[in-house]
Amino acid sequence: MNTKAIREACCEANLALPKTGLVDLTFGNVSVLDPDAGVFAIKPSGVPYGQLKPSDLVVLDLDGNVVEGTLRPSSDTPTHRCLFRAFADGGVRSIVHTHSRCAVAFAQAGRDLPCLGTTHADHFDGPVPCTRWMTPEEIQGDYEWNTGEVIVECFKAAKISPAHSPAVLVRGHGPFAWGPSASKALENAEALEICADMALKTLALSPDAPVLPNALLRKHFDRKHGEGAYYGQA
């Protein structure tokens, strides 16, 4: 099995995380999936970003077995694995988890990130959902796997497409974002934090600020992501 491509893509994305300002200390990780091989690469636990090399990345299968690597994988690995198993059919190939400050503020408040403007609508098809509290049993059990299960439950209950709304806020915890590639997942994580920052400032100025009218939401989302998308180059 040749895992060089996902190791290199995963290493590059993890090295880019601190440059985005999305992480403090080692609070974050990126994973990259090879759907054909059924394996994914992820950052090792607690290793400073500046020290990462492709050979440090841990490769696991979707049952959680380590395929390659000698370091301990990120403690969030079961969450990534759960999301890959649930969302891979929707084109999810990379997952980014951070504790970016503005997105965390919404997660800690237990609030969905509302779509207040067209910047948000360019990236997310409506509000970014916040999950429910995890139960004591979920926390005391397989906590990281159950974190993924709560995210999946949230999307299924609200009938949200993970391809159209590529991010979530885990209540009291923080954001996860994803995409069809490591670079796109990282972009979605950045867009989430930008929109959260804008929303916090908007709500500070106007606590009753209305959400974006649906016509504007549809126009901005669909022109970038719809069947007749015309934003950017072919």
N, C-alpha and C positions, 0 to 999 in steps of 0.2 A: 504494500500500500504506500503510495506516494503522498505524503501530507505536507510537502514543502510549500505548496501554494497557499494553503489555509494558515500555516504557521507564519509565513511572511506577511500575509494580509492582516492577520490578527496582531502580530507584533507591531506593524506599522500603525495600525489604528490605536493600539494601546499607548504607543509613544506619542501619538498626536493628542491624546486626551488632556494632558497637563497644559499643552499649548493653547487649548480652547478656553481654559479657565473654568472648565466644568467640574474639575476635581480638586480636592484638597488632600494633602498627604497621599495616602494610597487608597482613598475612598472611591473606587470605581474599577470597572473591568469591561473588556470587550471579548466577545466570542464570535467565531466564524465557522459556519457549517459547510461541509461537503455533503450535499444530499445524496449523491450517487453512492458514496462510500459509507454513508450513515455514521459519520464521525464529525466532531467539531473540536476546534482548538480554543483554548481560553487562557487568560492570564493566570500565572501561579499566584498563590495567596501571599499577600504582604510584601511582595518584591517591589522595591522602588522602580518607578517607570524608567528612569535614566539608565538602569542596569539591564533592562530587558534585551534579550537576543532571541531570534526565532527558535533557537534550540532550547530555550527555557520554557516555551509554551507547552502546555499539557494538552494532549489529544485524547479524547474519550469517545466511546460509542454512545448511542442514544439509550443504552441500558445503564450507563454510568460507569462502565469498566474503562480503566486507563489503558489506552492502546500504545501511547508513546509518551515519554517524559518521566523524569525522576523527581520533580518537585511536586509539592502538594498543590492541587488546583484551587482556584478561588473558592472561598466559602459559599459564594452565590452560584456555584456550578449547577446544583440541582434545579434552581430556578430557571437558568438558561436552558437546561435539558428539557424541562417541562414545557417551556414555551416553544422550543424547536419541535417537539413531538406534536404539539397542538396547532402550531401556526405554519409549519414548513410548507404545507400544501398551499398556503396563501402567498408563497414566495419569500418568506422570511429566511434570510441566509446569514444574518448577523444581528447580534443583540448588544446594546450598550447600557450599562447600569452606572449611574453616577449619584452623587449627593449634591447636585448643583443647587445653589442656595435658594433661588426664587421658586423653582419647581418644588423643592422640599417644603417651602413655606406653605404651598397649597396642599401638599400631602399631609403636613402636620395639622393643618386646619381642617382636614377631611373634606376639602372642596374640589369639585371638578374645576379644571381650568376652562373658564368660559371663552367662547369665541367672540371677542369684542371688536375685532377689526380684520381687515383684509390680509394683514401679515399672517395672522393665525390661519385664515382660510386658505392661504397659499400652500399650507403644509398639512393641515388636519381638517378632516371632514366633520366639523362640529366640535363640541367640547372634548377635551382630553379627560377621560374618566378617572375618578379616584375610587379605589376599591373600598370595600367594607373593612371594618376591623377584623383581624384574625381572631378566632376563638382561643381560649386558653388551651384547649385540646390540640388545635392546629399548631400553636406555638410550642407546646411541650413535646409534640410528636416530631415528625420530619419537617422541621420549620421551613427550611429553604425550599424543599419541594412543594410544600403547602402554600408558600408565597406564590409560586407559579400557578398552582391550582386556583387560588383566589383571583389572580389576574384573568385566567381563562374563563372562570365563572362569570366575572364582571363583563367580559366581552360577549359571552353567549347570552347572558340575561338581557343585555341592552341591545342585542343583535347588531353589534358593531363589527365592521370588517377590520381586521388587523392590518390589511394593506392600505385602507383608506384613513385609518387613525393609528399611525405607527408609534404610539407611545401610551403610557399609562402612569398613573401616580399610585403607589402603594401606600395606603393610609398609615401615617405615622412613620414612614420609612423614606421613600423617595421615588425617583423616576426610573423607568425602564423605557428604552426606545429601540427600534429595530428597523431593518430595511433589507432590500434585495442584495446588498453588498455592504462591506465594512464601511466604505466611505459614505454611503447613503445613510446607514444607521447612525454614523457619527454626525452627519448633517442634520438628521432628524432630532438627535439629542441636543444639538446646538439650537435648532429652531424652537424646540420646546422651552429651553431656558430663556431665549429671547422673548418669546410670547408670554412666559410667566412674568418676566421683568416688566414688560409693557402693561400686563394686566394688573399687577400690583400697583403700579403708578397710576393707572387709570382709575382703579377702585379707590385709591387714596384721595384722588381729586373729586371723584364722583361715585360714591358708594352704590348708587342706584343706576349706574351706567347700563344702558340696554345692550343686549347681545346684538351681533351683526344681523341685519335682516337676511332672511333665507335667500332672497334673490341674489344678494351680493356674495353670500357664502357659496352658492352654487356656481356663480360666474367665476369666482377666483379659484375655487378648488378644481372645477371641471376644465378650465382652460389650461391647467397644468397637468391634471391627472385623468381627465375624462376621455371618452372614446374619441372625441374631436379635439383633443388637446392641441393648442397651437403656440404655447409658450416655449421659447428656446429654439434650438436648431434641430432639424430632422436627423 
